[in-house]
Amino acid sequence: MSEVLWREPIEFVAGDTLAFNRRLADYPADQGWSLLYELRGGTQAVSFTSTASGSDHACVVSAATTSTWAPGSYVLEGYAVNGDQRFTIYYGALAIRLNLQTAPGNAPIQTFAQQMLAQIEQTMRAKAGDDLAASQLGDTRFQYLTPEQLRIEHGYWKGVRRQEIAKERAKAGLPTGNKIRTTINVVNSGTGYGVMPYQTFPF
C-alpha cells in the first residue's frame, strides 16, 4: 500500500482508490467535526465525506466510484462541518487523468494544450497569407484571426505545453529544462560608487 497522503491531491487517476487524511486542530473528528468535499467542473456533481480516525479525518473513495469520474480539470472544495456549522478548509484545482484500463485503444490522450497547438498549426497552414481564419476545438473558438494573431495564440499554447512537459519531467525526477535567472545582490560598502544597498541585478 502506498504512503497515506496528509493533504488533498492535485492530480488523480480515475479508477484508482482516492485516499488521504487531514489533521485539523481547530476541527477535530473526536469532537463531532467531519469533512465534506465537493468536486465540480465536469458534467456531474461529485461529493464525498470523511470518517473519524481518532481526532483525524480519513477520506476514502472507492475505485468503483472514481472510475465514473470523467477526465478533465476540476475544482475541489472542502468544508469542516459540525451540525449547522460549516467552514471552508480547502480550495484547489484537481486534474482527473484518463483511466487507461477501461479506455479504448484509440482514446485521445493529448492534453488540451497539445490539441490546441495541432489545431492552430493546421489553421496556420490552411490560411497562410489569408486575413480570415476560423476554427473550433470543443468549446473554444477563434475566428477572424490574422496570421499575427494566430502566431500569438500559437506562442501562448506552446508555452503552456512547455510547462506541462516540465511538470512531467519534475515528477519523474528529471531536469525540467526551465532556465533560472541569476541575480546578484550588491551591498553598498560606502565607497561612493552610488550603488544602492541590496540592489538586485537580473542577468
SERO-4910 file (N, C-alpha, C, O; in steps of 0.05 Angstrom, whole numbers):
BEGIN
 pado doro    nc1    nc2    nc3   cac1   cac2   cac3    cc1    cc2    cc3    oc1    oc2    oc3
  Met    A     17    -24      0      0      0      0     18     25      0     38     26     14
  Ser    A     10     45    -16     26     69    -17     22     85      9      4     81     24
  Glu    A     41    104     13     40    120     37     15    138     37      8    149     16
  Val    A      3    141     60    -22    156     62    -15    186     59      3    196     72
  Leu    A    -30    200     42    -26    228     39    -39    243     62    -61    235     72
  Trp    A    -27    265     70    -38    282     91    -46    309     78    -43    330     91
  Arg    A    -56    308     54    -66    332     40    -84    323     18    -85    299     10
  Glu    A    -99    342      7   -116    336    -16    -99    333    -41    -79    347    -44
  Pro    A   -106    314    -59    -90    311    -83    -95    334   -103   -116    346   -103
  Ile    A    -75    339   -120    -78    358   -141    -80    344   -168    -87    357   -189
  Glu    A    -75    318   -169    -77    302   -193    -86    274   -185    -76    263   -164
  Phe    A   -103    262   -201   -114    236   -193   -122    220   -218   -132    232   -237
  Val    A   -119    194   -217   -126    177   -240   -153    164   -234   -157    151   -214
  Ala    A   -172    169   -252   -199    157   -250   -196    126   -249   -181    115   -264
  Gly    A   -210    114   -230   -208     85   -227   -189     76   -205   -188     53   -198
  Asp    A   -173     95   -194   -157     90   -170   -174     94   -145   -194    108   -146
  Thr    A   -165     83   -123   -177     89    -97   -167    116    -87   -142    119    -84
  Leu    A   -184    134    -82   -176    160    -71   -175    158    -41   -194    152    -28
  Ala    A   -151    164    -29   -148    161      0   -128    182     10   -106    184      0
  Phe    A   -137    198     29   -119    217     42   -131    224     69   -155    221     74
  Asn    A   -114    234     87   -121    242    114   -117    272    118   -101    284    104
  Arg    A   -132    284    136   -128    311    144   -128    313    175   -144    300    188
  Arg    A   -109    329    185   -108    334    214   -112    364    218    -95    380    211
  Leu    A   -135    371    230   -143    399    233   -148    404    263   -168    395    274
  Ala    A   -129    418    275   -131    422    304   -156    437    312   -167    432    334
  Asp    A   -166    455    295   -190    470    302   -216    455    297   -237    462    306
  Tyr    A   -214    433    282   -238    417    275   -233    387    279   -234    372    260
  Pro    A   -227    378    304   -221    350    309   -245    332    305   -267    339    312
  Ala    A   -239    309    294   -261    290    288   -273    279    314   -297    272    314
  Asp    A   -257    277    335   -268    266    360   -285    286    376   -295    280    398
  Gln    A   -289    310    364   -307    330    376   -331    336    358   -343    357    359
  Gly    A   -337    316    340   -361    319    324   -357    331    296   -376    333    281
  Trp    A   -332    338    289   -327    350    263   -323    329    242   -311    308    248
  Ser    A   -332    333    218   -326    316    195   -320    334    171   -325    358    172
  Leu    A   -309    323    150   -302    338    126   -321    331    103   -327    307     99
  Leu    A   -329    350     88   -346    347     65   -331    359     41   -322    382     43
  Tyr    A   -329    344     19   -315    354     -5   -334    354    -29   -350    336    -32
  Glu    A   -332    376    -44   -348    379    -68   -330    382    -92   -312    399    -92
  Leu    A   -334    366   -113   -318    367   -138   -336    377   -161   -357    366   -166
  Arg    A   -327    398   -174   -342    410   -196   -324    415   -220   -300    419   -217
  Gly    A   -336    415   -244   -321    421   -268   -329    403   -291   -324    410   -314
  Gly    A   -341    381   -285   -350    362   -306   -380    363   -310   -393    383   -303
  Thr    A   -391    342   -320   -420    341   -325   -435    331   -301   -460    332   -301
  Gln    A   -421    322   -280   -435    311   -257   -424    324   -231   -400    332   -230
  Ala    A   -441    328   -211   -432    338   -185   -423    315   -168   -437    295   -165
  Val    A   -399    317   -156   -388    296   -140   -384    306   -111   -374    328   -107
  Ser    A   -393    289    -92   -389    295    -64   -378    271    -50   -385    248    -57
  Phe    A   -361    276    -29   -353    254    -12   -346    265     15   -340    289     18
  Thr    A   -347    248     36   -343    257     63   -321    240     77   -313    219     66
  Ser    A   -313    249    100   -292    236    115   -304    218    137   -328    221    143
  Thr    A   -288    201    148   -295    186    172   -274    192    194   -252    200    187
  Ala    A   -282    189    219   -263    195    241   -242    174    244   -248    150    242
  Ser    A   -217    183    248   -195    165    255   -181    178    279   -161    192    276
  Gly    A   -192    173    302   -183    188    326   -193    217    323   -217    222    318
  Ser    A   -174    235    325   -181    264    321   -177    272    292   -183    295    285
  Asp    A   -166    254    276   -161    260    248   -185    253    230   -204    240    239
  His    A   -183    262    205   -204    256    185   -192    238    163   -172    245    151
  Ala    A   -205    216    158   -197    198    137   -217    199    114   -241    195    118
  Cys    A   -207    205     90   -224    207     66   -217    184     47   -194    182     38
  Val    A   -236    168     41   -232    145     23   -256    144      4   -279    144     12
  Val    A   -249    143    -23   -270    139    -43   -261    115    -59   -239    113    -69
  Ser    A   -280     96    -63   -273     71    -75   -265     74   -105   -273     93   -118
  Ala    A   -250     55   -115   -243     55   -143   -267     52   -161   -268     64   -183
  Ala    A   -287     37   -152   -312     35   -168   -325     62   -172   -337     67   -193
  Thr    A   -324     79   -151   -337    105   -153   -320    124   -171   -331    137   -189
  Thr    A   -294    125   -166   -277    143   -182   -275    135   -211   -268    152   -228
  Ser    A   -281    110   -217   -280    101   -245   -301    115   -262   -300    115   -287
  Thr    A   -321    126   -249   -343    140   -263   -336    170   -268   -351    184   -281
  Trp    A   -314    179   -256   -306    207   -259   -293    211   -286   -274    198   -293
  Ala    A   -303    230   -302   -292    236   -328   -266    251   -326   -263    269   -308
  Pro    A   -246    246   -343   -221    261   -341   -226    290   -348   -243    297   -364
  Gly    A   -210    307   -336   -212    336   -342   -201    352   -318   -190    341   -299
  Ser    A   -205    378   -320   -197    397   -299   -220    404   -281   -241    412   -291
  Tyr    A   -217    401   -256   -238    406   -237   -229    425   -215   -206    432   -213
  Val    A   -248    433   -198   -243    448   -174   -253    431   -151   -276    421   -151
  Leu    A   -236    428   -130   -243    413   -106   -245    433    -83   -226    447    -78
  Glu    A   -268    432    -69   -271    450    -45   -278    432    -22   -295    415    -24
  Gly    A   -266    438      1   -271    422     25   -281    439     48   -274    463     51
  Tyr    A   -298    427     65   -310    441     87   -308    424    112   -310    400    111
  Ala    A   -304    437    135   -307    424    161   -335    430    170   -344    453    171
  Val    A   -350    409    177   -378    412    184   -384    398    211   -372    378    218
  Asn    A   -401    411    226   -409    400    252   -437    411    259   -439    435    267
  Gly    A   -458    395    255   -484    405    259   -491    426    238   -489    421    214
  Asp    A   -499    450    247   -505    471    228   -481    490    223   -485    511    211
  Gln    A   -458    482    232   -433    498    227   -419    487    203   -418    463    198
  Arg    A   -408    505    187   -392    498    164   -370    518    159   -375    542    159
  Phe    A   -345    509    155   -323    527    150   -307    515    126   -301    491    126
  Thr    A   -300    532    107   -283    523     84   -255    519     93   -242    537    105
  Ile    A   -244    495     88   -216    489     96   -198    483     72   -174    480     76
  Tyr    A   -210    482     48   -193    476     25   -207    485      0   -231    484     -3
  Tyr    A   -190    495    -19   -200    502    -46   -176    499    -65   -155    512    -60
  Gly    A   -179    483    -86   -157    479   -104   -165    464   -130   -186    452   -131
  Ala    A   -148    466   -149   -152    452   -175   -146    422   -171   -128    415   -156
  Leu    A   -161    406   -186   -156    377   -186   -158    367   -214   -179    370   -227
  Ala    A   -136    355   -224   -136    344   -251   -142    314   -250   -128    299   -237
  Ile    A   -163    306   -263   -170    277   -265   -159    266   -291   -166    275   -312
  Arg    A   -142    246   -289   -130    234   -312   -146    209   -322   -161    197   -306
  Leu    A   -143    203   -347   -158    182   -360   -151    155   -348   -128    149   -342
  Asn    A   -172    138   -344   -168    111   -335   -162     93   -359   -180     84   -374
  Leu    A   -136     88   -364   -128     74   -388   -137     45   -388   -140     33   -410
  Gln    A   -142     33   -365   -151      5   -364   -177      1   -378   -182    -20   -390
  Thr    A   -195     21   -377   -221     18   -389   -224     34   -415   -245     34   -428
  Ala    A   -203     49   -422   -205     66   -446   -200     50   -471   -185     30   -471
  Pro    A   -213     57   -493   -208     43   -519   -180     48   -529   -166     67   -520
  Gly    A   -170     32   -547   -143     35   -557   -138     61   -572   -116     71   -572
  Asn    A   -159     73   -583   -156     98   -597   -165    122   -581   -171    143   -592
  Ala    A   -165    119   -554   -174    141   -537   -155    165   -540   -131    161   -541
  Pro    A   -166    189   -541   -149    213   -543   -134    217   -517   -145    219   -496
  Ile    A   -107    218   -519    -91    221   -496    -76    248   -496    -60    253   -478
  Gln    A    -81    264   -516    -67    290   -516    -80    309   -496   -104    308   -491
  Thr    A    -63    326   -485    -74    347   -467    -88    368   -484    -85    368   -508
  Phe    A   -103    386   -471   -117    407   -485    -97    425   -500   -102    434   -522
  Ala    A    -74    430   -487    -54    447   -499    -43    434   -525    -39    448   -545
  Gln    A    -39    408   -524    -30    394   -548    -51    396   -571    -44    400   -594
  Gln    A    -76    392   -563    -97    394   -583    -99    422   -595   -103    425   -619
  Met    A    -96    442   -578    -98    470   -588    -74    476   -607    -78    489   -627
  Leu    A    -51    467   -600    -27    471   -617    -32    459   -644    -27    471   -665
  Ala    A    -41    434   -645    -46    420   -670    -67    434   -687    -64    437   -711
  Gln    A    -89    444   -673   -110    458   -687   -100    484   -699   -107    491   -722
  Ile    A    -85    499   -683    -75    525   -693    -55    522   -715    -56    536   -735
  Glu    A    -38    502   -713    -18    497   -734    -32    489   -760    -24    496   -782
  Gln    A    -53    473   -758    -69    465   -781    -82    490   -794    -82    493   -819
  Thr    A    -93    507   -777   -105    532   -787    -85    550   -801    -90    562   -821
  Met    A    -61    552   -789    -40    569   -800    -31    559   -827    -26    575   -845
  Arg    A    -30    533   -830    -22    522   -856    -44    526   -877    -39    533   -900
  Ala    A    -70    523   -868    -92    526   -887    -97    555   -894   -107    560   -916
  Lys    A    -91    573   -877    -97    601   -881    -72    618   -885    -73    642   -880
  Ala    A    -51    606   -894    -26    621   -898    -31    645   -916    -40    641   -939
  Gly    A    -24    669   -907    -27    692   -923    -55    703   -924    -60    724   -937
  Asp    A    -74    691   -910   -102    700   -911   -108    715   -884    -98    706   -863
  Asp    A   -123    736   -886   -130    751   -862   -154    739   -848   -162    749   -826
  Leu    A   -167    719   -859   -191    707   -847   -185    679   -838   -177    662   -855
  Ala    A   -190    673   -813   -186    646   -803   -207    640   -782   -214    657   -766
  Ala    A   -218    616   -783   -237    608   -763   -234    578   -758   -231    562   -776
  Ser    A   -234    570   -732   -232    543   -725   -244    539   -697   -249    558   -683
  Gln    A   -248    514   -690   -260    508   -664   -250    482   -653   -245    463   -668
  Leu    A   -246    481   -626   -238    457   -612   -254    456   -587   -249    471   -568
  Gly    A   -273    438   -586   -291    436   -563   -307    462   -560   -320    470   -579
  Asp    A   -305    474   -537   -320    499   -532   -303    523   -539   -312    546   -536
  Thr    A   -278    519   -547   -260    541   -553   -261    547   -583   -257    530   -600
  Arg    A   -266    572   -590   -268    580   -618   -252    606   -622   -255    625   -607
  Phe    A   -236    606   -643   -222    631   -651   -229    636   -680   -227    619   -697
  Gln    A   -238    661   -685   -249    668   -711   -238    696   -719   -233    713   -702
  Tyr    A   -235    699   -745   -226    724   -756   -199    733   -744   -195    755   -736
  Leu    A   -180    714   -744   -154    719   -734   -134    724   -757   -135    710   -777
  Thr    A   -118    744   -754    -97    750   -774    -74    730   -769    -73    718   -748
  Pro    A    -57    727   -788    -33    710   -784    -17    718   -759     -7    700   -745
  Glu    A    -15    744   -753     -1    753   -730    -15    743   -704     -2    735   -685
  Gln    A    -42    745   -704    -57    736   -681    -55    706   -677    -54    697   -654
  Leu    A    -54    692   -699    -51    663   -697    -23    656   -685    -21    637   -669
  Arg    A     -3    671   -693     24    666   -682     25    672   -652     38    658   -637
  Ile    A     10    692   -643      8    698   -614     -5    675   -600      4    666   -579
  Glu    A    -28    665   -611    -42    642   -599    -23    618   -598    -22    603   -578
  His    A     -9    614   -620      9    591   -621     31    593   -600     37    573   -587
  Gly    A     42    616   -596     62    620   -576     52    616   -548     66    604   -531
  Tyr    A     27    624   -543     16    620   -516     13    591   -510     22    581   -489
  Trp    A      0    575   -528     -4    547   -523     21    531   -523     23    510   -510
  Lys    A     41    540   -538     67    527   -537     80    530   -510     93    512   -500
  Gly    A     76    554   -498     86    558   -470     72    541   -450     84    530   -432
  Val    A     45    538   -453     30    520   -435     40    492   -437     44    478   -417
  Arg    A     44    483   -462     54    455   -466     82    452   -455     88    430   -444
  Arg    A     99    472   -457    126    470   -446    125    466   -416    141    451   -405
  Gln    A    107    480   -403    104    477   -374     93    449   -366    100    438   -346
  Glu    A     75    438   -383     65    411   -378     88    391   -379     90    373   -362
  Ile    A    105    394   -399    128    376   -402    147    379   -378    157    359   -367
  Ala    A    152    404   -369    170    409   -346    158    396   -321    173    384   -305
  Lys    A    132    397   -318    119    385   -295    122    355   -295    128    343   -274
  Glu    A    118    342   -318    120    313   -320    149    304   -315    154    284   -302
  Arg    A    169    320   -325    197    313   -320    204    316   -291    219    300   -280
  Ala    A    193    337   -278    199    341   -250    188    317   -233    201    309   -214
  Lys    A    164    308   -240    152    285   -226    168    260   -229    169    243   -211
  Ala    A    182    258   -252    199    234   -257    227    238   -246    244    220   -250
  Gly    A    232    260   -233    259    265   -222    279    273   -243    304    271   -238
  Leu    A    270    284   -266    288    292   -287    290    322   -288    273    336   -278
  Pro    A    312    333   -300    314    362   -303    290    373   -319    282    360   -339
  Thr    A    280    395   -311    256    406   -325    263    422   -350    246    425   -367
  Gly    A    288    431   -352    296    447   -375    289    476   -372    296    492   -389
  Asn    A    276    483   -350    270    512   -345    295    527   -337    311    517   -321
  Lys    A    299    550   -348    322    566   -342    316    583   -317    295    595   -314
  Ile    A    336    585   -300    334    601   -276    351    627   -279    375    625   -285
  Arg    A    338    650   -276    352    675   -278    369    679   -254    359    677   -231
  Thr    A    394    686   -258    413    691   -237    411    720   -228    409    738   -244
  Thr    A    411    724   -201    412    751   -190    436    755   -172    444    736   -159
  Ile    A    447    779   -172    469    785   -155    461    808   -137    453    829   -147
  Asn    A    463    805   -111    457    826    -92    483    841    -86    502    830    -76
  Val    A    483    867    -92    506    884    -88    501    901    -64    481    916    -64
  Val    A    518    900    -44    515    915    -19    533    940    -21    556    938    -27
  Asn    A    521    963    -14    536    988    -14    557    987      8    550    986     32
  Ser    A    582    988      1    604    986     21    613   1014     29    632   1016     45
  Gly    A    599   1034     20    607   1061     28    630   1073     12    642   1092     21
  Thr    A    636   1061    -11    659   1071    -27    651   1094    -45    668   1106    -58
  Gly    A    625   1101    -45    617   1124    -60    612   1119    -89    611   1138   -105
  Tyr    A    608   1094    -97    603   1088   -126    574   1091   -133    566   1088   -156
  Gly    A    557   1097   -113    529   1103   -120    512   1079   -122    490   1081   -133
  Val    A    520   1056   -113    504   1032   -115    486   1030    -90    496   1032    -68
  Met    A    460   1027    -94    441   1027    -72    444   1001    -56    450    980    -68
  Pro    A    440   1002    -30    443    977    -14    423    955    -24    400    961    -29
  Tyr    A    433    931    -26    418    908    -33    403    911    -60    381    901    -63
  Gln    A    415    925    -78    403    927   -105    407    901   -120    429    890   -120
  Thr    A    386    892   -134    387    867   -148    390    872   -178    375    888   -189
  Phe    A    409    857   -190    413    860   -219    407    833   -232    421    814   -228
  Pro    A    386    832   -248    380    806   -263    398    804   -287    405    824   -299
  Phe    A    405    779   -293    421    774   -317    407    754   -335    417    747   -356
***
